[in-house]
Amino acid sequence: MSGRQSNKLPNNLPQLQNLIKRDPQSYVDEFLQQYRHYQSNVQIFKLQPDKSNKELAELVMFLAQVGHCYLQQLSTFPQELTELLLSYHTVIEPDLRMTFCKALILLRNKDLIDPSGLLELFFELLRCHDKLLRKTLYTHIVTDIKNINAKHKNNKVNTTLQNFMYTMLRDSNPIAAKISLDVMVELYKRNIWNDAKTVNVITTACFSKVTKILVGGLKFFLGKDEDEKNDSDSESENEGPSSRDLMVRYSTGKKTTKNKKKMEKAMKVLKKHKKKKKAEVFNFSAIHLIHDPQDFSEKLLKQLEDSKERFEVKIMMMELISRLVGIHELFLFNFYPFIQRFLQPHQREVTKILLCAAQASHQLVPPEIIEPVIMTIANNFVTDRNSGEVMTVGINAIKEVAGRCPLSINEDLLLDLAQYKTHKDKNVMMSARGLIQLFRNLNPQMLHKKDRGRPTEASAEAKIKDYGELEAKDYIPGAEVLEVEEEKKEGEEDEDGWESASMSDDDEDGEWVDVHHSSDEDTTEVAEKLQSIPVEERKAKAAAVSGSRLLTQDDFKKIRLVQMAKEVNAAPGKGQKRKHVDEDASDNEGELLTLRNIEKLHKKPKADKETRLATAMAGRTDRKEFMKRRTKLNPHASTSNKEKRRKKNFMMMRHSENVRTKGKRSFREKQLALRDALLKKRKQYK
């Protein structure tokens, strides 16, 4: 027993720490002894701060662990650590600096330190050339701010930290500024700092001289880093079982087909559940929260014109400017001539530039500003000397620009583009037909008579508004259908049908009554009846209905159905199909365009030889069932004796027992073999 040294408390800090946490009052003297030891080590450290001091590191962690037990004695301990880090963080040994930071994090987790002062200290420490330390501090800053705002928004702390981060973004140290930006972006994504102040602080990063900070700010507004840091929120990952849990659960039982199918089904359900939890790719609220988008876009354009950054960064600037102009409907007339010079088929990333041109178009831009852009696209892309894909991209871009600013395309150009509806290339032909279909809805009068299609009530009402014209109506278009339906119901004398439908046996059983088909028939009848009423009378009825009653959701649904029926009055056979297409299009329509709108090809291009060969080679490696199975789990393991015997020279193996005792052919088998050989040779000579 005399050899046991573990009970000597002054030399065994973990045991003393354990005993203090159980009974703090019984070990006050031992604690004070260690605290004095810590103070003497601090004085030694100040004399040589660049030297490693393992004993000081152990004492600091010990005091941080028992800090909640002796609040009065350790009241100045956090402040001492903070001052040591502020004074010597550039020269201190990295392991000791990490220990000091971990001790402060531990004290903060026990709520013994004010968060504002500690987080400001950690932002100062981001200047250190220590990657592991920066990663640790970044994780703590994000987690701590999330915990501070867990129950409710702590505006006092948030305001202090946001003001401090605003100064950090302008810091001369690019590493500290970049991590500060990453912290704000991460907090915005987690819906912790999702206010306008955070967004407008991040806008300053878009004008940084450091490329990494500039790209980080641009990516935030463009939503291009949605695939990065997918595992940042550990809470969403820990909900429910993981794929490893399922593998362990089903691998412990018997290897039966039933268990295998159960595991496959469970994996499919898990995969589907994770897909549902996947966040949306884009978040447009950041662009909407910018205080002065006009000034922001003008500064961005000025920076873009003078920029010497890589072409990829310039493309990102163009995309952000075009989104700002399109979403906020800004006036930025110098932007269109700037992108006009890049509109060449051989230009790198030309489809993204065409997308920027389409996104920056809106109805408030004067037509004479956008018309040169459309003419440039038509002259450079839509010519017979270009390939079919180039012409298709050009027509698609013109279609998107004209759809947002219909006055920007003149009638002569539209008629010329409509002639490509009979082009030999299917992609060009379908793009031209899409442009024709667009102007059938916008303004059929600009098309040839044969291209206008069968006239409908909706096409008769179609009219492109002049520049700056507002169409203020004192009624809800289509509201006349409600009064017509009421008159129809009042005129019906037989109301037993409604009573029988509501009091039927099916309804008592709790089942739905399928009246969809009849409602469709009523909608068609109402639409046909409205055709016989003059337009002015319909407007008067709509105004009377709009001003005399509150419309419910069912009323708006009836109005939408009749408005859709207007578009198919001339072709009732296709009414149902057209209706579903229009509803889907209206549901999927968003604020922004995608490259799919510009690059849409109706016919898949033929792959060249290299692509086909690469696809074939990639397919061969995936066919595991046709490949030789390897019995060894480790490819570098030694071979068995059987494999070694098979590879040995026969002269080395001829005297072995396996060869000597091997079963050989009998005399009769040799006789028959000789006979067959002679007969075969005889046939060859005949």
Phi and psi in degrees as a GROMACS rama.xvg file:
@    title "Ramachandran Plot"
@    xaxis  label "Phi"
@    yaxis  label "Psi"
@TYPE xy
-69.8647  -18.9638  SER-2
-83.6551  -5.91688  GLY-3
-77.9381  119.228  ARG-4
-104.087  -1.49151  GLN-5
-75.1215  -14.6985  SER-6
-90.3523  -1.15127  ASN-7
-79.8443  96.226  LYS-8
-61.6914  -40.6183  LEU-9
-59.7276  -25.3506  PRO-10
-101.256  -2.362  ASN-11
-125.034  85.8417  ASN-12
-66.2574  -39.5084  LEU-13
-60.0308  -39.4929  PRO-14
-69.4618  -40.2937  GLN-15
-63.7731  -39.2606  LEU-16
-61.6515  -41.1739  GLN-17
-64.8141  -43.1244  ASN-18
-69.6431  -37.0204  LEU-19
-65.1236  -40.4396  ILE-20
-65.1269  -27.439  LYS-21
-80.6988  -40.9271  ARG-22
-146.442  84.3739  ASP-23
-62.2088  -37.4498  PRO-24
-68.9316  -23.9243  GLN-25
-80.9876  -11.7066  SER-26
-126.595  34.8104  TYR-27
-67.0575  -41.449  VAL-28
-64.0549  -44.1285  ASP-29
-62.8186  -38.1784  GLU-30
-64.8005  -45.296  PHE-31
-62.818  -34.0118  LEU-32
-62.3914  -44.3428  GLN-33
-68.7985  -33.3552  GLN-34
-67.1811  -39.6676  TYR-35
-66.8344  -36.2369  ARG-36
-61.9622  -40.2887  HIS-37
-62.5948  -43.4324  TYR-38
-63.8698  -38.2748  GLN-39
-68.3113  -36.1378  SER-40
-68.1929  -31.4719  ASN-41
-65.481  -40.3632  VAL-42
-64.1984  -38.5398  GLN-43
-65.957  -39.2669  ILE-44
-62.947  -38.6104  PHE-45
-65.6429  -26.459  LYS-46
-74.225  -35.4388  LEU-47
-136.184  77.0469  GLN-48
-70.2299  -17.7233  PRO-49
-88.5705  -1.49187  ASP-50
-90.5141  148.168  LYS-51
-75.5867  142.765  SER-52
-139.877  89.4017  ASN-53
-66.5711  -35.3316  LYS-54
-65.4157  -40.7246  GLU-55
-64.5684  -39.0449  LEU-56
-62.4962  -42.3153  ALA-57
-65.753  -39.8119  GLU-58
-67.3758  -38.4679  LEU-59
-63.4816  -44.9358  VAL-60
-66.763  -34.9248  MET-61
-63.1846  -47.2327  PHE-62
-65.7169  -35.5922  LEU-63
-67.3345  -34.2446  ALA-64
-69.1398  -37.1793  GLN-65
-102.981  15.6793  VAL-66
-62.0961  -32.8978  GLY-67
-75.0731  -13.1024  HIS-68
-86.1109  -26.0992  CYS-69
-131.233  71.7365  TYR-70
-66.5722  -37.7301  LEU-71
-70.5494  -43.6782  GLN-72
-69.6521  -31.4407  GLN-73
-105.737  28.6357  LEU-74
-66.641  -29.7865  SER-75
-98.4028  -1.87113  THR-76
-62.198  -47.1365  PHE-77
-61.0825  -39.0714  PRO-78
-66.468  -35.5725  GLN-79
-64.1758  -44.2826  GLU-80
-62.6744  -40.7007  LEU-81
-62.0903  -44.2019  THR-82
-66.336  -38.003  GLU-83
-62.5076  -42.4267  LEU-84
-68.3913  -39.4915  LEU-85
-66.2061  -35.1313  LEU-86
-82.9929  -35.9907  SER-87
-123.176  18.6502  TYR-88
-68.1745  -20.473  HIS-89
-84.1385  -24.2064  THR-90
-111.62  -11.4037  VAL-91
-67.454  150.71  ILE-92
-65.8809  136.56  GLU-93
-56.958  -41.9428  PRO-94
-66.2557  -40.0044  ASP-95
-68.0817  -37.9004  LEU-96
-63.5569  -40.8975  ARG-97
-64.1381  -37.9236  MET-98
-64.598  -43.4085  THR-99
-59.1408  -43.5344  PHE-100
-66.0794  -40.9537  CYS-101
-64.9621  -35.9059  LYS-102
-64.6569  -42.4531  ALA-103
-65.4816  -38.3054  LEU-104
-63.2855  -39.5572  ILE-105
-64.2279  -42.8736  LEU-106
-65.3073  -36.0262  LEU-107
-67.907  -37.7025  ARG-108
-65.765  -26.3457  ASN-109
-89.1537  7.15675  LYS-110
60.7485  40.8148  ASP-111
-102.494  -2.19465  LEU-112
-132.269  144.907  ILE-113
-70.6116  133.814  ASP-114
-67.0193  -33.2389  PRO-115
-63.021  -50.4559  SER-116
-63.9213  -39.5289  GLY-117
-67.4645  -42.8486  LEU-118
-67.0084  -35.6319  LEU-119
-64.8111  -38.2189  GLU-120
-62.4178  -44.037  LEU-121
-65.5626  -34.8765  PHE-122
-65.2769  -34.304  PHE-123
-66.9772  -36.6855  GLU-124
-72.6662  -11.7371  LEU-125
-65.1584  -13.7176  LEU-126
-75.9685  -13.4  ARG-127
-68.2488  145.764  CYS-128
-87.4006  66.5163  HIS-129
-142.443  102.597  ASP-130
-64.3427  -42.2986  LYS-131
-64.3465  -39.3201  LEU-132
-64.51  -44.3503  LEU-133
-62.1874  -39.5504  ARG-134
-64.9161  -41.3169  LYS-135
-64.1931  -44.4434  THR-136
-65.8716  -39.8165  LEU-137
-60.0616  -45.8682  TYR-138
-62.5653  -42.6593  THR-139
-67.6911  -41.1865  HIS-140
-60.1063  -47.5937  ILE-141
-64.2778  -44.9821  VAL-142
-66.1733  -40.9046  THR-143
-66.823  -43.6229  ASP-144
-65.8612  -35.199  ILE-145
-64.6358  -41.2278  LYS-146
-69.7211  -34.4752  ASN-147
-62.3909  -37.865  ILE-148
-100.067  20.9175  ASN-149
-68.2332  -50.029  ALA-150
-83.3255  -42.3405  LYS-151
-155.768  161.656  HIS-152
-69.8289  123.978  LYS-153
-94.3079  87.2494  ASN-154
-65.7238  -31.1846  ASN-155
-64.9711  -49.8116  LYS-156
-67.1263  -40.6138  VAL-157
-61.4807  -43.2646  ASN-158
-64.2569  -42.5302  THR-159
-61.8452  -45.9397  THR-160
-69.6108  -36.8117  LEU-161
-65.3477  -40.3551  GLN-162
-64.3897  -38.2529  ASN-163
-67.7496  -39.8066  PHE-164
-66.744  -31.2887  MET-165
-61.0679  -38.0779  TYR-166
-74.4403  -32.5586  THR-167
-67.053  -32.9299  MET-168
-64.5698  -25.132  LEU-169
-96.6433  11.6873  ARG-170
-67.2048  149.457  ASP-171
-71.7281  -21.7366  SER-172
-83.9944  114.207  ASN-173
-67.402  -29.6585  PRO-174
-67.2212  -45.9935  ILE-175
-63.6696  -40.4303  ALA-176
-65.2403  -40.4677  ALA-177
-65.8979  -42.2347  LYS-178
-68.0478  -35.9563  ILE-179
-61.3558  -41.0505  SER-180
-63.8448  -42.6554  LEU-181
-61.8568  -37.2841  ASP-182
-63.3671  -46.3865  VAL-183
-65.1314  -40.2587  MET-184
-64.3693  -42.2641  VAL-185
-65.9625  -40.2485  GLU-186
-67.9889  -32.9392  LEU-187
-67.7935  -41.456  TYR-188
-64.9399  -31.3975  LYS-189
-86.2326  8.40509  ARG-190
59.8036  35.8441  ASN-191
-99.9949  -51.6414  ILE-192
-111.113  72.5236  TRP-193
-107.597  34.3018  ASN-194
-98.1507  174.25  ASP-195
-67.8774  -30.4803  ALA-196
-64.6271  -42.5987  LYS-197
-61.9987  -44.4031  THR-198
-61.9444  -42.182  VAL-199
-75.0384  -22.4262  ASN-200
-70.7255  -38.6756  VAL-201
-67.7263  -27.1888  ILE-202
-61.297  -28.3058  THR-203
-66.828  -24.1913  THR-204
-67.6951  -23.1577  ALA-205
-71.416  -7.36085  CYS-206
-116.715  17.7763  PHE-207
-72.8309  151.058  SER-208
-80.1807  -16.2031  LYS-209
-87.407  126.474  VAL-210
-63.4484  -40.2206  THR-211
-62.9687  -41.2852  LYS-212
-68.4507  -40.9252  ILE-213
-59.7707  -47.5182  LEU-214
-65.6992  -36.9781  VAL-215
-62.0757  -42.5199  GLY-216
-65.8162  -40.8901  GLY-217
-65.5639  -41.8496  LEU-218
-63.4844  -34.1071  LYS-219
-61.4511  -45.4469  PHE-220
-77.1899  -26.7808  PHE-221
-86.5764  -14.866  LEU-222
68.8607  35.3038  GLY-223
-93.2687  -2.76094  LYS-224
-110.591  34.024  ASP-225
-69.2077  -23.3749  GLU-226
-87.3903  -10.5413  ASP-227
-86.4571  147.297  GLU-228
55.2047  48.591  LYS-229
-66.1698  -24.6645  ASN-230
-99.7979  26.9519  ASP-231
-71.7864  -35.0229  SER-232
-97.6769  101.978  ASP-233
-72.4071  -22.057  SER-234
-64.999  -43.8834  GLU-235
-68.5071  -26.5471  SER-236
-77.6967  -34.0973  GLU-237
-78.2684  -8.90911  ASN-238
-77.1486  125.388  GLU-239
82.9039  168.478  GLY-240
-74.0886  156.807  PRO-241
-99.6965  172.004  SER-242
-64.8698  -32.036  SER-243
-65.5189  -39.8601  ARG-244
-60.491  -41.8874  ASP-245
-65.3863  -40.8319  LEU-246
-61.9917  -42.3267  MET-247
-66.913  -39.9832  VAL-248
-63.1451  -42.977  ARG-249
-91.5284  -5.80486  TYR-250
-92.568  -10.1693  SER-251
-80.9681  -25.9872  THR-252
-85.5923  -164.313  GLY-253
-71.9595  149.186  LYS-254
-83.9541  69.3945  LYS-255
-100.958  162.102  THR-256
-63.9486  -35.3622  THR-257
-63.3807  -45.7417  LYS-258
-65.494  -36.2422  ASN-259
-63.6699  -43.309  LYS-260
-66.2924  -36.8477  LYS-261
-61.7709  -43.1248  LYS-262
-64.9811  -42.9846  MET-263
-61.9685  -41.1744  GLU-264
-65.7302  -41.8211  LYS-265
-63.7204  -38.4693  ALA-266
-64.9896  -39.0689  MET-267
-64.1221  -42.7722  LYS-268
-63.7919  -40.7693  VAL-269
-63.6379  -42.6247  LEU-270
-63.1396  -41.7174  LYS-271
-65.5608  -38.5995  LYS-272
-65.0516  -39.2943  HIS-273
-68.3581  -34.6078  LYS-274
-64.0399  -38.4095  LYS-275
-64.7317  -33.0214  LYS-276
-81.8651  -5.66189  LYS-277
-66.9408  132.222  LYS-278
-73.0349  160.775  ALA-279
-67.5862  151.645  GLU-280
-71.1451  -47.2497  VAL-281
-108.712  148.581  PHE-282
-133.762  103.584  ASN-283
-84.0046  -7.83824  PHE-284
-62.4172  -28.8054  SER-285
-62.9693  -42.6686  ALA-286
-66.2234  -33.7921  ILE-287
-72.6608  -22.1699  HIS-288
-88.4468  -0.573556  LEU-289
-68.7828  131.92  ILE-290
-66.5624  -49.3128  HIS-291
-127.936  81.5363  ASP-292
-64.9265  -28.9553  PRO-293
-65.1635  -48.7785  GLN-294
-65.6463  -39.6217  ASP-295
-61.5482  -44.6557  PHE-296
-68.4835  -36.4576  SER-297
-65.1348  -41.5839  GLU-298
-66.2043  -38.5179  LYS-299
-63.5609  -41.4468  LEU-300
-65.5469  -40.5058  LEU-301
-62.1827  -42.282  LYS-302
-66.0677  -37.3451  GLN-303
-65.195  -39.9042  LEU-304
-66.8303  -33.2672  GLU-305
-98.1192  3.21114  ASP-306
-74.4369  144.233  SER-307
-117.905  22.5146  LYS-308
-75.1683  173.608  GLU-309
-62.7151  159.655  ARG-310
-63.7889  -33.1779  PHE-311
-62.9138  -38.0077  GLU-312
-68.83  -38.5098  VAL-313
-62.9949  -38.7921  LYS-314
-61.7369  -41.0814  ILE-315
-64.0764  -38.3085  MET-316
-63.134  -43.4377  MET-317
-60.3601  -42.7691  MET-318
-62.9491  -42.9256  GLU-319
-66.6972  -42.5366  LEU-320
-61.7288  -43.9853  ILE-321
-64.6676  -37.102  SER-322
-67.1544  -41.4121  ARG-323
-61.0096  -45.1164  LEU-324
-65.4785  -42.6239  VAL-325
-72.2255  -41.2195  GLY-326
-74.9838  -43.2269  ILE-327
-92.415  -2.55029  HIS-328
53.4138  59.2277  GLU-329
-88.8289  164.038  LEU-330
-104.394  108.633  PHE-331
-139.164  73.9013  LEU-332
-67.8504  -26.3093  PHE-333
-73.3418  -14.1013  ASN-334
-71.588  -34.1825  PHE-335
-70.1228  -44.8347  TYR-336
-64.2785  -28.5725  PRO-337
-66.0432  -47.6005  PHE-338
-77.8145  -15.2852  ILE-339
-64.5437  -31.7282  GLN-340
-75.2903  -14.6899  ARG-341
-92.1423  -2.97856  PHE-342
-84.2308  73.9934  LEU-343
-128.812  143.48  GLN-344
-59.7054  -31.0153  PRO-345
-85.4084  -2.56431  HIS-346
-68.3263  138.268  GLN-347
-67.8048  138.745  ARG-348
54.3522  41.8117  GLU-349
-69.8604  -28.5253  VAL-350
-66.2716  -34.5123  THR-351
-67.8998  -35.3199  LYS-352
-69.3302  -39.68  ILE-353
-62.3149  -37.8695  LEU-354
-63.3822  -39.3406  LEU-355
-62.9805  -41.0791  CYS-356
-62.4736  -40.9212  ALA-357
-71.0215  -39.7331  ALA-358
-68.3961  -30.1854  GLN-359
-83.2337  2.7396  ALA-360
-95.475  137.977  SER-361
-155.143  172.453  HIS-362
-69.7322  -19.6908  GLN-363
-84.6787  -9.56468  LEU-364
-78.3473  132.168  VAL-365
-58.6449  139.764  PRO-366
-59.3076  -33.398  PRO-367
-69.4662  -13.6181  GLU-368
-81.3477  -40.7259  ILE-369
-88.4848  -22.4593  ILE-370
-58.4893  -41.2761  GLU-371
-60.8366  -32.0948  PRO-372
-65.4754  -44.3743  VAL-373
-64.7042  -41.2235  ILE-374
-65.511  -37.453  MET-375
-63.8047  -43.4843  THR-376
-62.6346  -42.9497  ILE-377
-65.6819  -41.7427  ALA-378
-72.5434  -33.7044  ASN-379
-91.456  -25.9363  ASN-380
-110.705  -46.4021  PHE-381
-91.0722  71.0749  VAL-382
-136.471  153.882  THR-383
-69.4066  -15.6819  ASP-384
-78.4946  -10.6728  ARG-385
-93.9559  165.073  ASN-386
-74.0518  168.093  SER-387
-63.8641  -36.6043  GLY-388
-65.0055  -39.6315  GLU-389
-65.1007  -44.0363  VAL-390
-63.9018  -38.7613  MET-391
-63.8026  -44.665  THR-392
-61.5517  -40.8774  VAL-393
-63.5069  -45.3847  GLY-394
-66.3072  -39.4337  ILE-395
-61.9139  -41.2061  ASN-396
-65.0784  -42.6575  ALA-397
-62.1952  -39.3288  ILE-398
-62.1635  -43.7049  LYS-399
-68.3148  -39.7917  GLU-400
-65.886  -46.0258  VAL-401
-66.9433  -30.5272  ALA-402
-66.5531  -27.729  GLY-403
-93.105  -25.9351  ARG-404
-138.185  80.6813  CYS-405
-62.2772  -26.1823  PRO-406
-75.8389  -9.20663  LEU-407
-79.1323  -14.6467  SER-408
-106.976  131.058  ILE-409
-86.9935  166.596  ASN-410
-67.9337  -36.8096  GLU-411
-63.051  -44.9459  ASP-412
-64.7419  -40.1987  LEU-413
-62.8336  -41.0924  LEU-414
-66.9063  -36.9554  LEU-415
-64.8304  -43.1274  ASP-416
-68.0512  -31.0261  LEU-417
-66.5466  -22.9789  ALA-418
-67.623  -18.5587  GLN-419
-76.1559  4.66413  TYR-420
-67.4885  -16.2953  LYS-421
-110.976  20.0816  THR-422
-66.993  151.305  HIS-423
-68.9392  -27.5463  LYS-424
-81.7908  126.035  ASP-425
-65.697  -36.3135  LYS-426
-62.9998  -44.7194  ASN-427
-63.9824  -43.5947  VAL-428
-60.0725  -45.9437  MET-429
-69.8911  -34.1285  MET-430
-66.22  -42.044  SER-431
-63.395  -39.2458  ALA-432
-66.8949  -33.9973  ARG-433
-64.5543  -38.2973  GLY-434
-64.873  -41.2365  LEU-435
-62.3064  -43.4324  ILE-436
-63.6919  -35.8337  GLN-437
-60.8828  -45.9053  LEU-438
-80.6658  -13.6496  PHE-439
-63.4942  -32.4167  ARG-440
-87.9592  -34.7228  ASN-441
-80.1719  -56.0957  LEU-442
-156.236  90.1318  ASN-443
-64.7894  -19.5048  PRO-444
-67.8825  -18.9041  GLN-445
-79.3231  -13.3104  MET-446
-95.0298  163.022  LEU-447
-60.642  154.425  HIS-448
-60.4111  -36.9062  LYS-449
-72.9485  -17.6732  LYS-450
-93.6523  -6.41388  ASP-451
-76.1052  -17.1127  ARG-452
77.0179  179.941  GLY-453
-70.081  126.02  ARG-454
-65.399  136.519  PRO-455
-122.068  172.042  THR-456
-65.0338  -36.0693  GLU-457
-68.0188  -39.6385  ALA-458
-68.959  -30.0257  SER-459
-68.0282  -31.7852  ALA-460
-84.0953  -12.8945  GLU-461
-66.3113  135.42  ALA-462
-160.108  132.272  LYS-463
-81.5432  125.984  ILE-464
-73.2967  146.434  LYS-465
-65.8493  165.781  ASP-466
-63.8366  125.671  TYR-467
82.1082  -0.531288  GLY-468
-77.5666  135.447  GLU-469
-113.038  138.776  LEU-470
-110.669  90.7834  GLU-471
-94.6261  115.956  ALA-472
-105.741  144.719  LYS-473
-96.2202  18.7429  ASP-474
-150.328  165.324  TYR-475
-92.5402  117.685  ILE-476
-58.1034  128.306  PRO-477
93.3104  -2.14246  GLY-478
-69.5693  -14.3986  ALA-479
-64.6551  -18.974  GLU-480
-66.236  -28.6591  VAL-481
-68.0644  -43.5241  LEU-482
-68.1068  -37.9806  GLU-483
-62.5991  -41.0016  VAL-484
-67.6289  -37.5709  GLU-485
-64.4958  -41.6495  GLU-486
-63.0555  -37.1125  GLU-487
-65.3323  -41.3894  LYS-488
-70.1574  -38.2189  LYS-489
-67.0427  -33.128  GLU-490
-73.868  -17.4699  GLY-491
-79.2814  124.554  GLU-492
-85.5553  -28.68  GLU-493
-88.2456  100.421  ASP-494
-101.687  3.34885  GLU-495
-66.4671  -28.7959  ASP-496
-61.2658  -39.945  GLY-497
-67.8454  -40.4702  TRP-498
-66.292  -41.2097  GLU-499
-66.7931  -32.8222  SER-500
-69.5562  -36.993  ALA-501
-80.2253  -26.3295  SER-502
-107.167  20.6922  MET-503
-72.6666  165.634  SER-504
-65.57  -35.2134  ASP-505
-61.3961  -38.023  ASP-506
-69.1125  -35.7985  ASP-507
-67.5076  -30.3468  GLU-508
-75.4323  -4.53056  ASP-509
88.1146  18.4255  GLY-510
-101.52  161.109  GLU-511
-79.4333  149.653  TRP-512
-99.972  118.846  VAL-513
-82.8303  100.858  ASP-514
-117.216  17.9948  VAL-515
-64.1967  -41.6627  HIS-516
-65.719  -41.6561  HIS-517
-67.3033  -35.4437  SER-518
-66.1401  -36.0213  SER-519
-63.2404  -39.7838  ASP-520
-65.3897  -39.872  GLU-521
-63.0288  -40.5538  ASP-522
-61.8992  -42.9913  THR-523
-64.4875  -41.961  THR-524
-64.8043  -40.8078  GLU-525
-64.6236  -42.4574  VAL-526
-62.6771  -40.1501  ALA-527
-68.2089  -36.0932  GLU-528
-68.6738  -35.2864  LYS-529
-66.8516  -26.2712  LEU-530
-63.2667  -30.1169  GLN-531
-81.8151  -8.89735  SER-532
-92.4773  136.368  ILE-533
-60.4326  155.38  PRO-534
-63.6756  -43.5791  VAL-535
-63.0822  -39.1711  GLU-536
-67.0078  -36.0262  GLU-537
-64.7611  -42.3042  ARG-538
-62.4879  -39.3649  LYS-539
-64.996  -41.1545  ALA-540
-64.9231  -41.7343  LYS-541
-62.9857  -40.2434  ALA-542
-65.3221  -38.5911  ALA-543
-65.9276  -42.1889  ALA-544
-66.9948  -42.0914  VAL-545
-64.5961  -32.1801  SER-546
-93.3998  -7.0329  GLY-547
-110.276  -8.54716  SER-548
-152.519  159.926  ARG-549
-92.7176  129.972  LEU-550
-88.1392  135.985  LEU-551
-93.451  176.76  THR-552
-64.4259  -34.8997  GLN-553
-65.2797  -36.8657  ASP-554
-64.3926  -43.7316  ASP-555
-64.8447  -33.6216  PHE-556
-65.0641  -41.4914  LYS-557
-63.4915  -39.3123  LYS-558
-63.4552  -43.5755  ILE-559
-62.792  -40.1124  ARG-560
-63.8878  -41.1106  LEU-561
-71.3383  -36.04  VAL-562
-63.8679  -37.153  GLN-563
-66.8939  -37.1902  MET-564
-65.1337  -24.2995  ALA-565
-62.1856  -33.2261  LYS-566
-75.9344  -14.3343  GLU-567
-123.959  19.7796  VAL-568
-60.236  -36.602  ASN-569
-79.2202  -16.3589  ALA-570
-136.044  75.6109  ALA-571
-65.4223  -23.0526  PRO-572
-65.0568  -24.9983  GLY-573
-105.009  11.3289  LYS-574
-62.8219  -44.6749  GLY-575
-63.3059  -43.2479  GLN-576
-64.9664  -44.8212  LYS-577
-63.7839  -36.7588  ARG-578
-63.465  -44.9361  LYS-579
-64.7457  -38.2047  HIS-580
-63.6229  -42.7175  VAL-581
-68.1887  -38.4311  ASP-582
-65.0433  -42.0217  GLU-583
-63.8975  -40.3946  ASP-584
-64.5695  -39.2518  ALA-585
-70.5029  -31.7405  SER-586
-71.312  -37.3306  ASP-587
-87.6584  -7.02617  ASN-588
-71.5689  128.292  GLU-589
-121.56  -173.714  GLY-590
-74.9627  -32.1705  GLU-591
-112.192  151.331  LEU-592
-84.9134  163.353  LEU-593
-124.369  165.862  THR-594
-62.1799  -21.7347  LEU-595
-60.8127  -35.5325  ARG-596
-65.6584  -31.1754  ASN-597
-89.1384  -41.3381  ILE-598
-93.5856  10.6557  GLU-599
-63.4858  118.715  LYS-600
-116.332  127.796  LEU-601
-79.5259  -21.1882  HIS-602
-121.096  127.749  LYS-603
-67.606  127.97  LYS-604
-66.6627  149.174  PRO-605
-72.6328  132.003  LYS-606
-77.4244  144.531  ALA-607
-80.3103  178.592  ASP-608
-64.5242  -40.941  LYS-609
-63.518  -40.7178  GLU-610
-66.2751  -42.7481  THR-611
-64.4323  -39.5739  ARG-612
-66.1107  -40.9775  LEU-613
-65.346  -38.9182  ALA-614
-64.426  -41.5961  THR-615
-64.6295  -42.8767  ALA-616
-67.0831  -36.5841  MET-617
-67.3619  -35.0893  ALA-618
-68.6009  -30.087  GLY-619
-69.3712  -35.765  ARG-620
-72.2521  -23.191  THR-621
-81.7338  -16.0942  ASP-622
-83.6172  80.8508  ARG-623
-67.3075  -30.0986  LYS-624
-70.5458  -18.8449  GLU-625
-97.3005  2.53275  PHE-626
-99.5486  154.467  MET-627
-68.3514  130.018  LYS-628
-78.8706  136.289  ARG-629
-95.4013  123.787  ARG-630
-78.107  -26.9515  THR-631
-83.7056  133.202  LYS-632
-74.7552  -35.0462  LEU-633
-105.745  116.186  ASN-634
-66.6254  -18.0801  PRO-635
-95.0422  4.99151  HIS-636
-72.8207  159.555  ALA-637
-71.9264  161.222  SER-638
-87.1638  161.232  THR-639
-80.6411  166.986  SER-640
-63.6479  -33.7612  ASN-641
-63.4518  -43.2335  LYS-642
-66.9506  -36.0283  GLU-643
-66.1877  -41.4732  LYS-644
-62.2779  -36.0834  ARG-645
-68.9994  -27.9363  ARG-646
-93.1844  -7.38254  LYS-647
-75.0851  156.62  LYS-648
-67.1849  142.327  ASN-649
-63.5537  -35.0604  PHE-650
-62.6871  -23.9276  MET-651
-82.1917  -20.8424  MET-652
-105.806  -5.89013  MET-653
-67.1767  -28.1181  ARG-654
-95.4038  4.73201  HIS-655
-74.2234  160.22  SER-656
-66.4212  -32.4122  GLU-657
-62.7518  -38.1657  ASN-658
-77.377  -40.8099  VAL-659
-68.7092  -33.8295  ARG-660
-95.3139  7.5963  THR-661
-66.5945  139.895  LYS-662
-68.0028  123.027  GLY-663
-107.233  170.22  LYS-664
-69.1949  143.545  ARG-665
-77.137  170.227  SER-666
-61.2086  -37.7196  PHE-667
-66.0997  -40.7509  ARG-668
-65.3841  -38.0153  GLU-669
-66.501  -37.6304  LYS-670
-63.9313  -44.1941  GLN-671
-67.4299  -37.6998  LEU-672
-65.6058  -40.2673  ALA-673
-64.296  -41.7555  LEU-674
-60.7896  -46.4071  ARG-675
-63.4082  -37.9517  ASP-676
-65.9703  -40.9146  ALA-677
-67.1987  -39.0801  LEU-678
-65.1451  -39.1114  LEU-679
-66.1806  -41.1843  LYS-680
-66.9119  -35.5803  LYS-681
-66.2625  -37.8061  ARG-682
-66.3678  -33.7322  LYS-683
-66.8689  -33.8621  GLN-684
-81.5139  -14.4661  TYR-685
